[in-house]
Structures are given as structure tokens and as C-alpha cells.
């Protein structure tokens, strides 16, 4: 049976929950359209999260990889268009690392495009009455780090699709965080 690798993140920034973790945990073991979902929670740590993701890719050999992250201030589900080769943290990750203006992969390309059908995903979600929009930035915290690391790992794979999708915070979760950045389009970036 083909596998879908679905990752979420552990809570970070003092939070007790992470919406992406809840989705990955709940869907672990489900069979959807003849694909077994392998839901895994990644650490919210630069470096370690990508190392664990690479191990999971080798272990499960998925045909599809969807990394989830949570994004403060977003009202809907937002598939990300592009991963950029920069780590630039406004707060420390769960291990205390706070890289500034550092490449995710030294010598790697400036960016990778998602290979998920992001516009089709948004259209389908909207047709089901679920708020969704394409996002132009995954930020520069651990979500983008993992997204870029995933796409770099899949760069020579023609049959495995992958990308990152942000889910909104759960109602009542947290308070406004200092690490969120307003982008040119007015959206906020989360992890």
C-alpha cells in the first residue's frame, strides 16, 4: 500500500498545543484513497527536524509528503507556494537555537517550489466551505526550514510530491506572538 507522510510540529513558543501536531496525530494510521497515512510529529528545532524528516523519508518511502505547520493570524488553510533558503528566527526554537540570516542548505538554490497542486487544494477546500488561500511565504522559522529541507531532499525525485501547508491556530490558542512577521501582503507567518 502506498504511503502519505504527514508531519506536524510539537508545541513551541510556550504553547501547550500545536494544531499541526493534532492533525498529524489524528490521521496517523488512517487509510485515505488507498494510501496509508503515516502521521509523525517533528521537533520544533532547526536542524534536528530536517534530520528526522530525512530518516522518515527513507523508512517509509512515501509517494506523497505533506508537512503541516501552524500559522498565527491566518483564518484558513494555506498551502505554501515556495520554500526559501534562509533561516532567520525572531525567537529561539525549542532547543534554544536562533539562527539569523543563515542558509538552510549552504550552496543550495535560493528557493524550491512546492510540488503539491496548491491551487487545486485551495479550490477543493473552498468548494467544501473551508476557508483556504494560497500563501506566498512559509516565513523563516522552522516551518520554512523543514519545507526547504524536504524539497531539497526530494529534488531528484520525479514521482514523490511534497510541500508544506499551514493550518490556523485553534480557537482560543495563545496570544499574539512576538515572532510573527507581517509580510508585504499583510499575512502573518507562524512556525
C-alpha positions as CSV (number, residue, x, y, z in Angstrom):
1,X,0.0,0.0,0.0
2,X,1.3,3.5,-0.9
3,X,2.0,5.8,2.0
4,X,1.5,9.5,2.7
5,X,3.9,11.0,5.1
6,X,2.1,13.7,7.1
7,X,4.1,15.7,9.6
8,X,3.2,18.2,12.2
9,X,5.2,20.1,14.9
10,X,5.4,19.9,18.6
11,X,4.2,22.9,20.5
12,X,6.7,25.9,20.7
13,X,7.0,29.4,22.0
14,X,5.4,28.5,25.3
15,X,2.3,27.0,23.8
16,X,0.8,23.8,25.2
17,X,-0.7,22.6,21.9
18,X,0.1,22.8,18.2
19,X,-2.7,22.4,15.7
20,X,-0.4,20.7,13.1
21,X,0.5,18.1,15.7
22,X,-3.1,17.4,16.4
23,X,-3.9,16.8,12.7
24,X,-0.9,14.5,12.1
25,X,-1.6,12.5,15.3
26,X,-5.3,12.1,14.5
27,X,-4.7,11.0,10.9
28,X,-1.9,8.6,11.7
29,X,-2.9,5.1,10.6
30,X,-5.9,6.2,8.5
31,X,-6.3,4.9,5.0
32,X,-7.4,7.5,2.5
33,X,-7.8,6.7,-1.2
34,X,-5.8,3.6,-0.8
35,X,-2.9,5.4,0.9
36,X,-1.9,4.7,4.5
37,X,-1.3,7.9,6.4
38,X,1.9,8.0,8.5
39,X,1.4,10.9,10.9
40,X,4.5,12.0,12.7
41,X,5.3,14.9,15.0
42,X,8.6,16.7,14.3
43,X,10.6,18.7,16.9
44,X,10.4,22.4,16.5
45,X,14.1,22.7,16.2
46,X,16.3,23.8,13.4
47,X,18.5,21.0,12.0
48,X,17.0,18.2,14.1
49,X,13.6,18.5,12.4
50,X,15.1,18.0,8.9
51,X,17.3,15.2,10.1
52,X,14.3,13.4,11.4
53,X,12.3,14.1,8.3
54,X,15.0,12.6,6.1
55,X,15.0,9.4,8.3
56,X,11.2,9.2,7.8
57,X,11.6,9.5,4.0
58,X,14.0,6.6,3.9
59,X,12.0,4.5,6.4
60,X,8.6,4.9,4.8
61,X,9.3,5.7,1.1
62,X,6.1,7.7,0.8
63,X,4.6,8.7,-2.6
64,X,3.4,12.0,-1.1
65,X,4.8,14.2,1.7
66,X,2.7,16.9,3.4
67,X,4.4,18.8,6.1
68,X,2.0,20.8,8.3
69,X,2.7,23.9,10.4
70,X,0.5,26.2,12.3
71,X,0.3,29.9,11.5
72,X,-0.9,32.6,13.9
73,X,-3.2,35.1,12.4
74,X,-4.4,33.0,9.4
75,X,-8.0,32.4,9.1
76,X,-7.8,29.3,6.9
77,X,-5.7,26.5,5.5
78,X,-2.8,27.9,3.4
79,X,-0.8,25.7,1.1
80,X,2.7,27.3,0.7
81,X,3.9,28.1,-2.8
82,X,7.7,28.4,-2.1
83,X,10.4,27.5,0.4
84,X,13.3,29.8,0.7
85,X,16.9,29.0,1.6
86,X,17.1,31.1,4.8
87,X,16.7,30.6,8.5
88,X,16.0,33.9,10.3
89,X,14.4,33.4,13.6
90,X,12.9,36.2,15.7
91,X,12.6,33.8,18.6
92,X,14.6,30.7,19.7
93,X,13.4,27.2,18.7
94,X,12.7,24.6,21.3
95,X,16.4,23.8,21.7
96,X,17.3,27.5,22.1
97,X,18.7,28.0,18.6
98,X,18.0,31.3,17.0
99,X,19.8,31.5,13.6
100,X,19.9,34.8,11.8
101,X,20.4,35.1,8.1
102,X,21.7,31.6,7.7
103,X,21.2,29.3,4.7
104,X,19.1,26.2,5.3
105,X,21.4,24.4,2.9
106,X,24.7,26.0,2.2
107,X,25.2,26.3,-1.5
108,X,21.6,25.3,-2.2
109,X,19.3,27.2,-4.6
110,X,17.6,30.3,-3.4
111,X,14.2,28.6,-3.4
112,X,12.1,25.5,-4.2
113,X,8.6,25.4,-5.5
114,X,6.0,23.1,-3.8
115,X,5.1,20.2,-6.0
116,X,1.7,19.9,-4.4
117,X,-1.2,21.1,-6.5
118,X,-1.7,24.1,-4.3
119,X,-4.4,25.9,-6.3
120,X,-6.4,22.7,-6.7
121,X,-6.2,22.1,-3.0
122,X,-7.4,25.6,-2.2
123,X,-10.2,25.3,-4.8
124,X,-11.4,21.9,-3.3
125,X,-11.3,23.2,0.3
126,X,-13.2,26.4,-0.7
127,X,-15.8,24.3,-2.5
128,X,-16.4,22.4,0.8
129,X,-16.9,25.7,2.6
130,X,-13.5,25.6,4.3
131,X,-11.5,28.9,4.3
132,X,-8.3,28.5,2.3
133,X,-5.9,30.5,0.2
134,X,-2.5,30.1,-1.4
135,X,0.3,31.5,0.7
136,X,3.4,33.1,-0.8
137,X,5.6,32.7,2.2
138,X,6.2,30.0,4.8
139,X,8.1,32.6,6.9
140,X,11.7,32.0,8.0
141,X,11.3,29.9,11.2
142,X,11.2,26.1,11.5
143,X,8.3,25.5,9.1
144,X,10.2,27.1,6.2
145,X,13.4,25.2,7.3
146,X,11.6,21.9,7.1
147,X,9.8,22.8,3.8
148,X,13.1,23.7,2.2
149,X,14.8,20.7,3.6
150,X,12.0,18.5,2.3
151,X,12.1,19.9,-1.2
152,X,15.9,19.7,-1.2
153,X,15.7,16.0,-0.3
154,X,13.1,15.4,-3.0
155,X,14.9,17.4,-5.7
156,X,15.8,14.4,-7.7
157,X,12.6,12.5,-7.1
158,X,10.2,12.9,-10.0
159,X,7.4,10.7,-8.6
160,X,7.2,12.0,-5.0
161,X,5.2,15.2,-4.5
162,X,5.8,17.3,-1.4
163,X,5.2,20.6,0.2
164,X,4.0,22.4,3.3
165,X,0.5,23.5,4.4
166,X,-0.1,25.9,7.2
167,X,-3.2,25.4,9.4
168,X,-4.6,28.1,11.6
169,X,-4.3,28.2,15.3
170,X,-7.1,26.5,17.2
171,X,-9.7,28.9,18.7
172,X,-8.5,30.4,21.9
173,X,-5.0,29.2,21.4
174,X,-2.3,31.5,22.7
175,X,-1.9,35.2,22.5
176,X,-0.2,37.3,19.7
177,X,3.4,36.2,19.4
178,X,6.4,38.4,19.1
179,X,7.9,36.1,16.4
180,X,5.1,36.7,13.8
181,X,6.0,38.9,10.9
182,X,3.8,40.9,8.7
183,X,4.6,40.1,5.0
184,X,4.0,42.5,2.2
185,X,0.6,41.0,1.6
186,X,-0.4,41.6,5.2
187,X,-0.5,37.9,6.2
188,X,1.3,36.6,9.2
189,X,4.0,33.9,9.3
190,X,4.0,31.3,12.1
191,X,6.4,28.5,12.7
